[in-house]
Amino acid sequence: MNQVGPVVQIEYCTQCRWLPRAAWLAQELLTTFETELGELSLKPGTGGVFVVRVDGEVVWDRREQGFPEPTAVKQAVRDRVAPEKSLGHSDKPASSEISP
């Protein structure tokens, strides 16, 4: 299989019925990164899992960070797949850009 770009995986808990949340987040990421991603998959899991990975690297884990706001996940994904991409109004400025 020839991959064009990074692979994002959202693993979600089927016991918790988190498929709608995972699908919604997938839609947000696919809309934001239309040309940057090579693949986005949903992976059923159990035990309260809700993890977002980019090329196998965990960028969000519900157990450590709580449920993500889409903006936070978009920023984490952007930082790995398209660091130069602006996320518009939902982008938070780098600490060096904040006025004292």
Backbone bond lengths (Angstrom), bond angles and torsions (degrees), N, CA, C in turn:
res aa  C-N    CA-C-N  psi(-1)  N-CA   C-N-CA  omega(-1)  CA-C   N-CA-C  phi
1 M - - - 1.447 - - 1.527 108.88 -
2 N 1.298 117.28 131.54 1.453 123.58 -178.96 1.527 109.32 -97.31
3 Q 1.322 116.51 111.28 1.459 120.59 -179.96 1.520 110.22 -92.73
4 V 1.303 116.36 134.59 1.447 122.62 -177.47 1.524 111.63 -87.95
5 G 1.307 117.79 -30.30 1.465 121.09 -176.26 1.508 111.31 -152.19
6 P 1.327 116.42 -170.28 1.459 122.10 -178.72 1.539 112.73 -61.03
7 V 1.323 114.43 153.65 1.460 121.70 179.09 1.524 109.24 -107.73
8 V 1.330 115.69 125.22 1.464 121.48 175.98 1.522 107.82 -107.55
9 Q 1.316 115.54 136.86 1.461 121.32 177.95 1.529 108.43 -128.86
10 I 1.314 115.28 132.64 1.461 121.09 174.27 1.527 106.48 -114.20
11 E 1.320 115.60 113.40 1.463 121.01 177.37 1.524 107.24 -99.30
12 Y 1.326 116.38 128.76 1.458 121.48 -174.16 1.524 109.91 -133.14
13 C 1.329 116.36 157.12 1.464 122.37 -178.96 1.529 110.87 -85.45
14 T 1.329 115.34 120.92 1.465 119.71 177.64 1.528 110.82 -75.42
15 Q 1.334 117.53 -31.95 1.464 121.25 179.22 1.525 111.03 -64.38
16 C 1.325 115.45 -32.22 1.468 121.63 -179.11 1.528 111.94 -87.08
17 R 1.314 116.01 -6.10 1.472 122.87 -178.94 1.532 111.59 60.74
18 W 1.342 114.89 48.48 1.455 120.33 -178.54 1.525 113.09 -96.13
19 L 1.337 118.08 12.35 1.462 120.27 176.71 1.528 112.22 -57.08
20 P 1.344 120.24 -47.23 1.471 118.24 -180.00 1.530 113.07 -58.08
21 R 1.321 116.87 -39.09 1.468 120.86 179.00 1.536 110.20 -65.65
22 A 1.335 116.17 -43.42 1.466 120.60 179.50 1.526 110.96 -65.49
23 A 1.325 117.06 -41.57 1.464 121.16 -179.87 1.531 110.91 -65.90
24 W 1.308 117.05 -39.35 1.461 121.35 178.12 1.529 110.76 -63.99
25 L 1.347 116.28 -44.05 1.455 120.00 178.21 1.534 110.34 -64.72
26 A 1.332 116.86 -39.18 1.465 120.84 177.41 1.525 110.33 -59.83
27 Q 1.317 116.65 -44.12 1.467 121.17 178.42 1.527 110.64 -60.77
28 E 1.316 117.36 -44.05 1.466 121.68 178.70 1.527 111.11 -59.76
29 L 1.336 116.72 -44.69 1.462 120.40 -179.47 1.522 111.96 -68.43
30 L 1.333 116.94 -41.37 1.465 119.94 179.50 1.527 111.61 -66.35
31 T 1.302 117.26 -33.82 1.458 121.06 178.35 1.532 110.67 -71.54
32 T 1.314 116.46 -40.52 1.464 121.33 -178.31 1.522 112.38 -73.25
33 F 1.339 116.67 -39.25 1.464 121.51 -174.92 1.529 110.65 -114.99
34 E 1.324 116.01 54.26 1.471 121.90 -175.54 1.519 113.25 -56.32
35 T 1.314 117.98 -41.33 1.463 120.77 -175.25 1.522 113.50 -104.81
36 E 1.331 117.72 -11.62 1.466 120.19 -174.87 1.531 114.14 -87.32
37 L 1.329 117.73 -26.68 1.465 120.14 -175.21 1.525 111.87 -92.90
38 G 1.324 115.35 141.92 1.450 120.73 175.28 1.516 111.70 -89.27
39 E 1.333 115.53 -29.00 1.466 120.16 -176.64 1.516 109.26 -164.15
40 L 1.328 115.72 147.69 1.454 121.77 171.54 1.522 106.46 -136.75
41 S 1.337 115.83 127.70 1.465 118.98 -178.67 1.520 110.50 -128.43
42 L 1.323 114.31 153.52 1.457 122.80 173.03 1.523 107.47 -106.86
43 K 1.331 116.32 129.31 1.462 121.39 -177.57 1.519 109.45 -119.28
44 P 1.325 117.38 113.43 1.466 119.72 177.28 1.529 110.66 -64.84
45 G 1.321 115.67 138.88 1.451 121.87 176.78 1.517 109.91 -141.76
46 T 1.326 116.19 -172.24 1.461 121.40 179.61 1.533 108.90 -139.63
47 G 1.307 115.64 176.04 1.458 120.89 173.27 1.517 115.24 74.87
48 G 1.331 117.22 25.65 1.456 120.03 176.25 1.521 114.80 81.55
49 V 1.327 116.94 16.20 1.460 120.60 -177.94 1.530 111.74 -73.01
50 F 1.329 115.93 137.88 1.464 123.29 168.34 1.523 105.77 -151.54
51 V 1.336 115.08 95.62 1.457 122.01 -172.72 1.519 109.34 -128.31
52 V 1.327 116.34 136.60 1.462 122.27 174.98 1.524 107.02 -111.61
53 R 1.344 115.73 129.40 1.466 121.70 179.82 1.526 109.94 -124.31
54 V 1.325 115.44 146.79 1.459 121.85 170.76 1.526 106.25 -121.26
55 D 1.329 115.88 118.07 1.471 121.44 -177.48 1.524 111.68 49.59
56 G 1.339 116.25 40.99 1.457 122.05 176.59 1.517 115.02 86.62
57 E 1.324 118.56 -12.62 1.460 122.58 -179.87 1.532 109.92 -88.88
58 V 1.321 116.81 126.89 1.459 121.02 178.32 1.524 109.16 -69.04
59 V 1.340 115.78 123.82 1.465 120.50 176.37 1.530 111.32 -111.29
60 W 1.338 117.03 -16.08 1.466 120.90 175.02 1.519 109.02 -153.53
61 D 1.327 116.56 129.46 1.462 121.83 177.74 1.526 107.60 -131.96
62 R 1.320 115.80 117.95 1.461 121.16 -177.38 1.528 111.68 -56.74
63 R 1.309 117.87 -35.03 1.465 120.64 -177.37 1.531 111.89 -65.08
64 E 1.330 116.25 -29.23 1.460 120.07 -178.68 1.531 112.52 -99.26
65 Q 1.341 116.51 -32.87 1.457 120.19 -171.03 1.525 114.67 -118.75
66 G 1.326 117.34 -1.71 1.455 120.77 -176.28 1.522 110.69 78.75
67 F 1.319 116.31 -178.89 1.461 119.06 178.48 1.514 109.55 -69.72
68 P 1.313 116.25 135.55 1.457 119.17 -175.73 1.518 113.64 -82.50
69 E 1.314 114.29 146.94 1.452 120.25 164.04 1.524 105.26 -80.39
70 P 1.316 118.29 144.72 1.470 119.50 -179.09 1.528 112.90 -54.66
71 T 1.323 117.00 -36.89 1.465 120.53 -179.51 1.522 111.39 -59.64
72 A 1.326 117.20 -42.83 1.463 121.06 -178.58 1.522 111.22 -64.87
73 V 1.336 117.14 -40.65 1.460 120.29 178.96 1.526 110.10 -69.64
74 K 1.331 116.89 -40.94 1.466 120.00 177.70 1.523 110.61 -58.49
75 Q 1.328 117.08 -41.54 1.458 120.41 179.17 1.530 110.93 -65.11
76 A 1.331 117.37 -42.87 1.463 120.95 179.98 1.528 111.31 -64.78
77 V 1.335 116.50 -41.59 1.460 120.68 178.29 1.528 109.86 -68.12
78 R 1.329 116.41 -46.33 1.467 121.17 179.46 1.521 111.37 -55.03
79 D 1.336 116.88 -43.49 1.461 121.19 -177.71 1.523 111.81 -60.35
80 R 1.327 117.34 -23.04 1.467 121.02 -178.98 1.528 113.56 -100.65
81 V 1.322 117.32 -30.43 1.473 118.96 -174.16 1.525 113.87 -106.26
82 A 1.320 118.67 -26.51 1.467 121.84 -177.21 1.530 109.96 -156.56
83 P 1.345 117.48 67.58 1.463 120.85 -173.81 1.526 114.29 -55.64
84 E 1.307 117.03 -26.42 1.466 120.33 -178.50 1.522 112.94 -82.63
85 K 1.334 117.87 -10.67 1.460 122.14 -175.61 1.529 111.59 -73.13
86 S 1.321 115.55 131.36 1.455 120.58 174.78 1.521 109.24 -84.87
87 L 1.306 115.62 139.47 1.461 120.45 176.15 1.524 110.67 -100.67
88 G 1.311 115.82 16.07 1.462 120.71 176.95 1.510 112.59 67.23
89 H 1.325 116.26 -141.40 1.465 121.50 -175.09 1.520 113.61 -63.62
90 S 1.335 117.56 -21.65 1.464 119.48 -178.27 1.522 112.39 -86.88
91 D 1.328 116.30 -1.43 1.458 120.16 179.88 1.512 109.97 -81.18
92 K 1.323 116.01 131.77 1.463 117.88 175.81 1.528 107.99 -92.19
93 P 1.318 117.28 140.01 1.466 119.91 -177.84 1.527 111.33 -69.63
94 A 1.320 115.64 150.14 1.457 120.23 174.21 1.524 108.57 -63.01
95 S 1.316 116.72 153.67 1.468 120.30 -175.97 1.529 111.41 -59.15
96 S 1.335 117.81 -28.53 1.462 120.51 179.56 1.530 111.93 -71.88
97 E 1.338 117.21 -17.15 1.460 120.82 -178.58 1.536 112.85 -93.75
98 I 1.323 117.45 -5.05 1.459 121.63 -177.63 1.527 108.33 -84.36
99 S 1.303 116.24 129.60 1.464 121.01 179.01 1.521 110.33 -73.27
100 P 1.328 116.63 144.43 1.487 119.10 179.32 1.507 111.62 -71.75
